Amino acid sequence: MAENNTPKVSVIIATYNRAEPLRRTLRSLAAQTLDKSLWELVVVDNNSGDNTPAVIDEFIAAHPEMCVRRFVEMRQGVSHARNRAFAESRGEVIVSIDDDEEAFAEFVEVYYDFFESHPHINAAGGDNVPRYDECPRPEWMSEYTETPIAALVRMGDKRRPFSGGRFFMGGNMAMRRGVFEKYGLLHGELGRTGSSPLAGEEKEFFFRMQRAGEEIWFLPEAKVYHIIPAYKLTRQYFLNLCYMTGRSEKIRTQKRGRWAYFKRVCAEQVKWWGTLVIALGYLLKGQKPKAKYLVDMRMAITQGLFS
């Protein structure tokens, strides 16, 4: 462990009923290139009903060279679980990864080096690489409809501040500990709860920091594989996900007041024009499934926004 027995970095995982995917996430973290004396792993079990506790304990027993600590958060919801992880972590830098991801070997080291060499930067996010292990990428999927399913950032291959309304994802973000003292924690009303794919907790937190003047950087080298299971490629899941995205936007903007929600509703009208133009382009190319799912995505988001 680092000097004074305190880690420099805390890697956190909030997990719920994903015991087998969690095994892969943990294995990828065991293979990290950063010296294990410099960081710890904090796993928060969000009251799982499967064998998640056993998977975590097996991993701890198999890797005595790592500092791994497990906690249970009874309040259901990924925001509550992550907030618990923030509270239990000890590192100056806190890195978040999801339980359905696999970190590239340099993942933790990239964040460690960045924050060590950029003392004035308090937050950053990395890149997600979708991986379709159970079935191939469907023909209806376009770069637009893939974004909500795979939580894509699409910021290119160069380091730069986040801009243009883009924001980091909860499964690949990092912040200094002081951020939570300045801006509070994630809102418990947002974020996935059980099987409900409500979202927006990291987006709300990101823009809370950005409005306060924080410079938040995108690090393309901080990569994770986001494993996309077959059930996420069903039409029912996709439409429900998009609907909940709209609901998340309603909750997020209404928290800021009526004017913020009104502006988001106006932005939705603009997004509809863009959707129809892009869909027409797909139709002209003979790609009807892509056009249909794109319009369906926009419709579901709009319904959630007005729900």
Summary of the structure (lengths in Angstrom):
residues: 307
radius of gyration: 19.4
end to end distance: 49.8
largest distance: 64.2
contacts: 1031
relative contact order: 0.13
helix: 47%
strand: 19%
